[in-house]
């Protein structure tokens, strides 16, 4: 600001240069700093200056400009001169009228906007795993499909030998179509994973043992669980259960990332079953605000289907459920 005496006089008058300086400072704080932050941090988004900080910076700018303007009587007159002229109507009566009417309205509107009560969501905490209405009887519940009994495995072997293994109706049509196109193959070849291949090979050579059969049965359960998951849950919870399904962005309360160690791994299977069964509507009040969009699956999936999905869900997330403590 040491511009001065020897510089040619005709320049922007002090009123407009002061207003201009204020606008430039505001633009720097509001857009300049966020733009620079992108360069500095390399993040794909700018880091905005918090509103409270913008307010402090602009207050300081006003103080600094006021000191500058009142530096001498000459400066002050240069600044106030155009304002007085304007109020006298030297620049026309219509602009003066517009400003004199607009100013009080603007101030009034601001005061109104600040004082009117708003309807924003209260800033209260939400309990992620509410358990106040979680029935004790669910606590020690085990996924019945995760550990099939010897009789179940034996029945599976018999069906596989006769090639009459039944699939859930949701995938049966696909399996049927595949079998028509792949005559001579075993129905279980539809699931081309290694435990299944091993089992089908053992069937052919008539050397089936209990553990190979059990692994294959679990593989079939997983396959059906994954199919049911894709049909019912994927839209919100995502392919890998990471909470990034195509619909997830639409919810204020997003489905959480199950591949994270702090989520479904920290709860017992019975709790997961209870959550899936009762969905958002089953949650107690401490789970609000932001009501969960999770559907109440007992209305549209059988108990067996729910367990199948949970089996597949833990597998997709590559997690194991928490083991219930013994008291
Ligand atoms: C309409 C979207 C939507 C669909 C479809 C949906 N969910 Fe959810 N789910 C959510 C949301 C949102 C949450 C997270 C909010 C919460 O904690 O309740 C959630 C929470 C959960 C939780 C609780 C996690 C925890 O940490 O307590 C489980 C388990 C779950 N979902 C499983 C499923 C399964 C299994 C299916 C399919 C049968 C499914 N979800 C389908 C939206 C959905």
Boltz pocket constraint, residues with backbone or C-beta under 6 A from the ligand:
constraints:
  - pocket:
      binder: B
      contacts: [[A, 128], [A, 129], [A, 228], [A, 229], [A, 232], [A, 233], [A, 234], [A, 235], [A, 236], [A, 237], [A, 247], [A, 251], [A, 253], [A, 254], [A, 255], [A, 256], [A, 263], [A, 264], [A, 272], [A, 275], [A, 276], [A, 280], [A, 292], [A, 293], [A, 294], [A, 295], [A, 297], [A, 306], [A, 309], [A, 310], [A, 313]]
      max_distance: 6.0
